[in-house]
Amino acid sequence: MKRSILSALAGTLLVCAAAGATAAEDAALKAAIAAPSRTPENVARDVYRHPYETLNFFGIQPGMTVVELAPGGGWYTEILAPYLRERGKLIAAGPDLAAPGEAERKSAERFLARLNTRPEVYNKVALGVFVPSRGAYAFAPAGSVDMVLTFRNIHNWMPTGPDNLKALFGSVYTSLKKGGVFGVVEHRLPDSKMQDASASSGYMHEKYVISLAEAAGFRLAAKSEVNANPKDMADHKGGVWALPPTYTNKDEDRAKYQAIGESDRMTLKFVKP
């Protein structure tokens, strides 16, 4: 199926997802995306990350309990925190403040320090532990969560090995209520290219990501092409990090990578039966 056809289907799916939201809920999501508390550099990437379309596709609502796995620098946290602040709950699941290793503790402290810069936005964000490198998953009680989201992270977890991946996906499944949603965005490797065990290029086969989720018990509910980029052939020196915003090759072919833009990405919605 051609990408253009897929994109059309994605638009239909998005309309269906958005139809479940009230006008007030839709306005609340738009307001969170337009919030003045967002970092200007992050706002500039909306054109590549499509937060409104992506979150609508997953079916987010402001009264939900939502887990964001591995929030990193907090790109999506900037949107999710104000959106869920009054009626819902955001759990940012990442490094442990009480970790045995100093590097992990420092990472957790940096994220907390960022939240503390805007208490009026972030003071209701709960922190959970999600550390694939040491198999630590303590972010929510079983059956307590409406939605778990992860954005461009699964490739980072591949080197931890198949047993840990099984435990990781299992922890997500266990945390969700029946009917809960697991939303995934990940850099997409074309089927014609080889998938290595550590996803060293940063790209992953869509079928493989689906298989990981299905093995944990999830059902694939829908796919969207909202984050597709047909200009990205996933064949860059330095992998996905050659593209913006990282530009790992610095000035080498920078104009070419800038013209491509950010990576081609799968957007997958799984449901716990």
GUDREN-568461 format. One record per residue (C-alpha): residue in one letter; x, y, z. Coordinates in nm, 4 decimals, m for minus. Example, Ala and Ser with C-alpha at 12.3 -4.5 7.8 and 13.67 -1.06 7.14 Angstrom:
@r->a	X->1.2300	Y->m0.4500	Z->0.7800 .
@r->s	X->1.3670	Y->m0.1060	Z->0.7140 .
This chain:
@r->m	X->0.0000	Y->0.0000	Z->0.0000 .
@r->k	X->0.1399	Y->0.3397	Z->m0.0952 .
@r->r	X->0.2241	Y->0.5883	Z->0.1781 .
@r->s	X->m0.0246	Y->0.8415	Z->0.0375 .
@r->i	X->m0.3075	Y->0.5906	Z->0.0768 .
@r->l	X->m0.1915	Y->0.5131	Z->0.4284 .
@r->s	X->m0.1887	Y->0.8829	Z->0.5090 .
@r->a	X->m0.5479	Y->0.9122	Z->0.3929 .
@r->l	X->m0.6458	Y->0.6209	Z->0.6124 .
@r->a	X->m0.4630	Y->0.7812	Z->0.9020 .
@r->g	X->m0.6683	Y->1.0949	Z->0.8564 .
@r->t	X->m0.9872	Y->0.8897	Z->0.8738 .
@r->l	X->m0.8663	Y->0.7195	Z->1.1913 .
@r->l	X->m0.7818	Y->1.0561	Z->1.3449 .
@r->v	X->m1.1297	Y->1.1891	Z->1.2751 .
@r->c	X->m1.2756	Y->0.8788	Z->1.4403 .
@r->a	X->m1.0506	Y->0.9201	Z->1.7448 .
@r->a	X->m1.1250	Y->1.2895	Z->1.7778 .
@r->a	X->m1.4975	Y->1.2251	Z->1.7484 .
@r->g	X->m1.4949	Y->1.0760	Z->2.0983 .
@r->a	X->m1.3724	Y->1.4041	Z->2.2480 .
@r->t	X->m1.6060	Y->1.6854	Z->2.3484 .
@r->a	X->m1.5472	Y->2.0369	Z->2.2217 .
@r->a	X->m1.4164	Y->2.1335	Z->2.5654 .
@r->e	X->m1.1724	Y->1.8401	Z->2.5723 .
@r->d	X->m1.0494	Y->1.9257	Z->2.2248 .
@r->a	X->m1.0037	Y->2.2889	Z->2.3265 .
@r->a	X->m0.8127	Y->2.1784	Z->2.6365 .
@r->l	X->m0.5670	Y->1.9774	Z->2.4271 .
@r->k	X->m0.5126	Y->2.2666	Z->2.1884 .
@r->a	X->m0.4590	Y->2.4989	Z->2.4857 .
@r->a	X->m0.1986	Y->2.2645	Z->2.6350 .
@r->i	X->m0.0115	Y->2.2528	Z->2.3051 .
@r->a	X->m0.0269	Y->2.6336	Z->2.2818 .
@r->a	X->0.0697	Y->2.6860	Z->2.6473 .
@r->p	X->0.3227	Y->2.9683	Z->2.7024 .
@r->s	X->0.5106	Y->2.7427	Z->2.9441 .
@r->r	X->0.6345	Y->2.5275	Z->2.6552 .
@r->t	X->0.9973	Y->2.5676	Z->2.5481 .
@r->p	X->1.0239	Y->2.7588	Z->2.2158 .
@r->e	X->1.2718	Y->2.5037	Z->2.0796 .
@r->n	X->1.0181	Y->2.2294	Z->2.1492 .
@r->v	X->0.7325	Y->2.4207	Z->1.9904 .
@r->a	X->0.9408	Y->2.4527	Z->1.6732 .
@r->r	X->0.9367	Y->2.0727	Z->1.6432 .
@r->d	X->0.5575	Y->2.0434	Z->1.6416 .
@r->v	X->0.5720	Y->2.0400	Z->1.2635 .
@r->y	X->0.7541	Y->1.7053	Z->1.2824 .
@r->r	X->0.5981	Y->1.5539	Z->1.5948 .
@r->h	X->0.2313	Y->1.6439	Z->1.5389 .
@r->p	X->0.1299	Y->1.6384	Z->1.9070 .
@r->y	X->m0.2350	Y->1.7301	Z->1.8506 .
@r->e	X->m0.2923	Y->1.4651	Z->1.5855 .
@r->t	X->m0.0886	Y->1.2032	Z->1.7718 .
@r->l	X->m0.2600	Y->1.2428	Z->2.1083 .
@r->n	X->m0.6012	Y->1.2603	Z->1.9440 .
@r->f	X->m0.5256	Y->0.9371	Z->1.7614 .
@r->f	X->m0.4414	Y->0.7651	Z->2.0887 .
@r->g	X->m0.7722	Y->0.8919	Z->2.2316 .
@r->i	X->m0.6382	Y->1.0869	Z->2.5260 .
@r->q	X->m0.8878	Y->1.2607	Z->2.7574 .
@r->p	X->m0.8163	Y->1.5128	Z->3.0360 .
@r->g	X->m0.9592	Y->1.2926	Z->3.3125 .
@r->m	X->m0.7270	Y->1.0003	Z->3.2438 .
@r->t	X->m0.4378	Y->0.8617	Z->3.4436 .
@r->v	X->m0.1521	Y->0.8571	Z->3.1922 .
@r->v	X->0.2009	Y->0.7194	Z->3.2188 .
@r->e	X->0.4746	Y->0.8668	Z->3.0028 .
@r->l	X->0.7593	Y->0.6174	Z->2.9792 .
@r->a	X->1.1120	Y->0.7568	Z->2.9626 .
@r->p	X->1.0151	Y->1.1247	Z->2.9221 .
@r->g	X->1.3785	Y->1.2245	Z->2.8645 .
@r->g	X->1.3994	Y->1.6008	Z->2.8309 .
@r->g	X->1.0243	Y->1.6327	Z->2.8759 .
@r->w	X->0.9114	Y->1.7263	Z->2.5246 .
@r->y	X->0.5722	Y->1.5616	Z->2.5641 .
@r->t	X->0.5656	Y->1.6275	Z->2.9387 .
@r->e	X->0.5301	Y->1.9973	Z->2.8554 .
@r->i	X->0.1960	Y->1.9160	Z->2.6898 .
@r->l	X->0.0694	Y->1.6296	Z->2.9038 .
@r->a	X->0.1265	Y->1.7992	Z->3.2400 .
@r->p	X->m0.1012	Y->2.1026	Z->3.1853 .
@r->y	X->m0.3557	Y->1.8953	Z->2.9926 .
@r->l	X->m0.3992	Y->1.6400	Z->3.2739 .
@r->r	X->m0.3326	Y->1.8733	Z->3.5679 .
@r->e	X->m0.6865	Y->1.9575	Z->3.6798 .
@r->r	X->m0.8873	Y->1.6425	Z->3.6094 .
@r->g	X->m0.6389	Y->1.3649	Z->3.5416 .
@r->k	X->m0.2966	Y->1.2459	Z->3.6487 .
@r->l	X->0.0383	Y->1.2284	Z->3.4745 .
@r->i	X->0.3003	Y->0.9805	Z->3.5905 .
@r->a	X->0.6454	Y->1.0492	Z->3.4480 .
@r->a	X->0.8238	Y->0.7141	Z->3.4610 .
@r->g	X->1.2010	Y->0.7350	Z->3.4408 .
@r->p	X->1.5190	Y->0.7248	Z->3.6515 .
@r->d	X->1.4934	Y->0.6687	Z->4.0265 .
@r->l	X->1.5877	Y->0.9450	Z->4.2695 .
@r->a	X->1.6960	Y->0.6683	Z->4.5096 .
@r->a	X->1.8854	Y->0.4648	Z->4.2494 .
@r->p	X->2.1947	Y->0.2677	Z->4.3483 .
@r->g	X->2.3981	Y->0.4351	Z->4.0749 .
@r->e	X->2.5009	Y->0.8009	Z->4.0815 .
@r->a	X->2.4429	Y->0.8580	Z->3.7089 .
@r->e	X->2.0817	Y->0.7462	Z->3.7357 .
@r->r	X->2.0243	Y->0.9569	Z->4.0470 .
@r->k	X->2.1696	Y->1.2633	Z->3.8752 .
@r->s	X->1.9435	Y->1.2074	Z->3.5745 .
@r->a	X->1.6387	Y->1.1851	Z->3.8009 .
@r->e	X->1.7462	Y->1.4990	Z->3.9849 .
@r->r	X->1.7803	Y->1.6924	Z->3.6575 .
@r->f	X->1.4297	Y->1.5957	Z->3.5509 .
@r->l	X->1.2860	Y->1.6888	Z->3.8906 .
@r->a	X->1.4716	Y->2.0202	Z->3.8834 .
@r->r	X->1.3106	Y->2.0980	Z->3.5514 .
@r->l	X->0.9652	Y->2.0237	Z->3.6915 .
@r->n	X->1.0399	Y->2.2479	Z->3.9882 .
@r->t	X->1.1075	Y->2.5460	Z->3.7624 .
@r->r	X->0.7331	Y->2.5704	Z->3.6846 .
@r->p	X->0.5379	Y->2.4397	Z->3.9862 .
@r->e	X->0.2195	Y->2.5996	Z->3.8547 .
@r->v	X->0.2412	Y->2.3565	Z->3.5623 .
@r->y	X->0.4259	Y->2.0516	Z->3.6974 .
@r->n	X->0.3628	Y->2.0277	Z->4.0727 .
@r->k	X->0.1002	Y->1.7550	Z->4.0264 .
@r->v	X->0.3194	Y->1.5316	Z->3.8104 .
@r->a	X->0.3878	Y->1.2021	Z->3.9877 .
@r->l	X->0.7216	Y->1.0282	Z->3.9435 .
@r->g	X->0.7564	Y->0.6562	Z->3.8790 .
@r->v	X->1.0550	Y->0.4273	Z->3.8272 .
@r->f	X->1.1177	Y->0.2919	Z->3.4790 .
@r->v	X->1.4775	Y->0.1874	Z->3.4152 .
@r->p	X->1.5156	Y->m0.0813	Z->3.1447 .
@r->s	X->1.8943	Y->m0.0947	Z->3.1852 .
@r->r	X->1.8482	Y->m0.2650	Z->3.5227 .
@r->g	X->1.4956	Y->m0.4032	Z->3.4815 .
@r->a	X->1.3346	Y->m0.1694	Z->3.7335 .
@r->y	X->0.9638	Y->m0.1087	Z->3.6685 .
@r->a	X->0.7708	Y->0.0502	Z->3.9558 .
@r->f	X->0.5619	Y->0.3251	Z->3.8031 .
@r->a	X->0.1967	Y->0.2367	Z->3.8748 .
@r->p	X->m0.0147	Y->m0.0205	Z->4.0615 .
@r->a	X->m0.1629	Y->m0.3033	Z->3.8560 .
@r->g	X->m0.4802	Y->m0.2100	Z->3.6691 .
@r->s	X->m0.4646	Y->0.1585	Z->3.7662 .
@r->v	X->m0.3736	Y->0.3347	Z->3.4419 .
@r->d	X->m0.5876	Y->0.4460	Z->3.1452 .
@r->m	X->m0.3053	Y->0.5093	Z->2.9005 .
@r->v	X->0.0694	Y->0.4470	Z->2.8692 .
@r->l	X->0.2649	Y->0.6465	Z->2.6110 .
@r->t	X->0.6183	Y->0.6203	Z->2.4799 .
@r->f	X->0.7783	Y->0.8310	Z->2.2115 .
@r->r	X->1.0862	Y->0.7143	Z->2.0136 .
@r->n	X->1.2206	Y->0.4982	Z->2.2958 .
@r->i	X->1.1879	Y->0.1300	Z->2.2104 .
@r->h	X->1.5121	Y->0.1223	Z->2.0104 .
@r->n	X->1.6933	Y->0.2325	Z->2.3264 .
@r->w	X->1.5602	Y->m0.0711	Z->2.5115 .
@r->m	X->1.6646	Y->m0.3301	Z->2.2544 .
@r->p	X->2.0205	Y->m0.3808	Z->2.3894 .
@r->t	X->1.8761	Y->m0.4935	Z->2.7244 .
@r->g	X->1.7835	Y->m0.8256	Z->2.5626 .
@r->p	X->1.4682	Y->m1.0278	Z->2.4862 .
@r->d	X->1.3995	Y->m1.1392	Z->2.8448 .
@r->n	X->1.4047	Y->m0.7828	Z->2.9711 .
@r->l	X->1.1910	Y->m0.6619	Z->2.6800 .
@r->k	X->0.9347	Y->m0.9245	Z->2.7748 .
@r->a	X->0.9351	Y->m0.8004	Z->3.1344 .
@r->l	X->0.9184	Y->m0.4372	Z->3.0197 .
@r->f	X->0.6169	Y->m0.4841	Z->2.7943 .
@r->g	X->0.4604	Y->m0.7013	Z->3.0615 .
@r->s	X->0.4915	Y->m0.4203	Z->3.3158 .
@r->v	X->0.3058	Y->m0.1866	Z->3.0802 .
@r->y	X->0.0309	Y->m0.4432	Z->3.0242 .
@r->t	X->m0.0072	Y->m0.5065	Z->3.3968 .
@r->s	X->m0.0323	Y->m0.1361	Z->3.4834 .
@r->l	X->m0.3233	Y->m0.0738	Z->3.2461 .
@r->k	X->m0.6913	Y->m0.1136	Z->3.3168 .
@r->k	X->m0.8896	Y->m0.3454	Z->3.0929 .
@r->g	X->m0.9457	Y->m0.1517	Z->2.7721 .
@r->g	X->m0.6468	Y->0.0724	Z->2.8471 .
@r->v	X->m0.4342	Y->0.2092	Z->2.5643 .
@r->f	X->m0.0627	Y->0.1692	Z->2.4960 .
@r->g	X->0.0449	Y->0.4369	Z->2.2471 .
@r->v	X->0.3763	Y->0.3993	Z->2.0666 .
@r->v	X->0.5705	Y->0.6291	Z->1.8346 .
@r->e	X->0.8990	Y->0.4896	Z->1.7015 .
@r->h	X->1.1479	Y->0.5481	Z->1.4200 .
@r->r	X->1.0507	Y->0.3134	Z->1.1356 .
@r->l	X->1.2901	Y->0.0865	Z->0.9495 .
@r->p	X->1.1781	Y->m0.0178	Z->0.5995 .
@r->d	X->1.0964	Y->m0.3877	Z->0.5646 .
@r->s	X->1.3704	Y->m0.4189	Z->0.3020 .
@r->k	X->1.6420	Y->m0.3305	Z->0.5540 .
@r->m	X->1.7942	Y->m0.5602	Z->0.8149 .
@r->q	X->1.6885	Y->m0.5231	Z->1.1776 .
@r->d	X->1.9847	Y->m0.5825	Z->1.4073 .
@r->a	X->1.9375	Y->m0.7050	Z->1.7623 .
@r->s	X->2.0402	Y->m0.3766	Z->1.9234 .
@r->a	X->1.8621	Y->m0.1415	Z->1.6780 .
@r->s	X->2.1950	Y->0.0389	Z->1.6417 .
@r->s	X->2.0613	Y->0.2740	Z->1.3725 .
@r->g	X->1.7763	Y->0.3875	Z->1.5968 .
@r->y	X->1.5204	Y->0.2477	Z->1.3518 .
@r->m	X->1.2923	Y->m0.0524	Z->1.4061 .
@r->h	X->1.0701	Y->m0.2722	Z->1.1929 .
@r->e	X->0.7055	Y->m0.1941	Z->1.2559 .
@r->k	X->0.6171	Y->m0.5637	Z->1.2500 .
@r->y	X->0.8733	Y->m0.6328	Z->1.5214 .
@r->v	X->0.7387	Y->m0.3620	Z->1.7523 .
@r->i	X->0.3886	Y->m0.5003	Z->1.7008 .
@r->s	X->0.5100	Y->m0.8510	Z->1.7818 .
@r->l	X->0.6640	Y->m0.7323	Z->2.1097 .
@r->a	X->0.3353	Y->m0.5764	Z->2.2193 .
@r->e	X->0.1216	Y->m0.8668	Z->2.1035 .
@r->a	X->0.3451	Y->m1.1137	Z->2.2879 .
@r->a	X->0.2630	Y->m0.9242	Z->2.6085 .
@r->g	X->m0.1091	Y->m0.9654	Z->2.5429 .
@r->f	X->m0.1922	Y->m0.6402	Z->2.3642 .
@r->r	X->m0.4197	Y->m0.6144	Z->2.0627 .
@r->l	X->m0.3241	Y->m0.3748	Z->1.7828 .
@r->a	X->m0.6242	Y->m0.1428	Z->1.7575 .
@r->a	X->m0.5053	Y->0.0967	Z->1.4860 .
@r->k	X->m0.2107	Y->0.2430	Z->1.2976 .
@r->s	X->m0.1651	Y->0.6026	Z->1.1900 .
@r->e	X->0.0646	Y->0.7624	Z->0.9341 .
@r->v	X->0.0419	Y->1.1019	Z->1.1023 .
@r->n	X->0.4166	Y->1.0889	Z->1.1827 .
@r->a	X->0.5232	Y->0.9413	Z->0.8508 .
@r->n	X->0.8022	Y->1.1054	Z->0.6507 .
@r->p	X->0.8443	Y->0.9556	Z->0.3012 .
@r->k	X->1.1663	Y->1.1570	Z->0.2539 .
@r->d	X->1.3426	Y->0.9472	Z->0.5174 .
@r->m	X->1.5038	Y->0.6357	Z->0.3690 .
@r->a	X->1.6619	Y->0.5313	Z->0.7028 .
@r->d	X->2.0024	Y->0.4871	Z->0.5387 .
@r->h	X->2.2021	Y->0.7660	Z->0.7009 .
@r->k	X->2.5587	Y->0.7584	Z->0.8227 .
@r->g	X->2.5210	Y->0.7713	Z->1.1995 .
@r->g	X->2.1657	Y->0.6338	Z->1.1882 .
@r->v	X->1.8575	Y->0.8328	Z->1.2790 .
@r->w	X->2.0735	Y->1.0784	Z->1.4752 .
@r->a	X->2.2092	Y->1.2197	Z->1.1479 .
@r->l	X->1.8721	Y->1.3892	Z->1.1065 .
@r->p	X->1.7521	Y->1.6973	Z->1.2940 .
@r->p	X->1.7555	Y->1.7917	Z->1.5697 .
@r->t	X->2.0711	Y->1.5926	Z->1.6581 .
@r->y	X->2.2807	Y->1.6284	Z->1.3385 .
@r->t	X->2.5349	Y->1.3783	Z->1.4674 .
@r->n	X->2.7485	Y->1.4283	Z->1.1549 .
@r->k	X->2.7664	Y->1.8012	Z->1.2325 .
@r->d	X->2.8124	Y->1.9982	Z->0.9067 .
@r->e	X->2.8583	Y->1.6931	Z->0.6838 .
@r->d	X->2.5546	Y->1.6793	Z->0.4491 .
@r->r	X->2.3678	Y->1.9010	Z->0.6939 .
@r->a	X->2.1581	Y->2.0657	Z->0.4224 .
@r->k	X->2.0506	Y->1.7238	Z->0.2964 .
@r->y	X->1.9413	Y->1.6105	Z->0.6398 .
@r->q	X->1.7689	Y->1.9381	Z->0.7076 .
@r->a	X->1.5688	Y->1.8938	Z->0.3863 .
@r->i	X->1.4628	Y->1.5450	Z->0.4974 .
@r->g	X->1.3491	Y->1.6655	Z->0.8375 .
@r->e	X->1.2897	Y->1.4383	Z->1.1344 .
@r->s	X->1.2542	Y->1.0623	Z->1.0952 .
@r->d	X->0.9810	Y->0.8513	Z->0.9421 .
@r->r	X->0.7831	Y->0.7142	Z->1.2377 .
@r->m	X->0.5270	Y->0.4466	Z->1.3043 .
@r->t	X->0.2370	Y->0.5468	Z->1.5291 .
@r->l	X->0.0651	Y->0.2476	Z->1.6867 .
@r->k	X->m0.2337	Y->0.2195	Z->1.9208 .
@r->f	X->m0.2562	Y->m0.0989	Z->2.1275 .
@r->v	X->m0.5360	Y->m0.1961	Z->2.3642 .
@r->k	X->m0.5401	Y->m0.4287	Z->2.6653 .
@r->p	X->m0.8332	Y->m0.6658	Z->2.5987 .
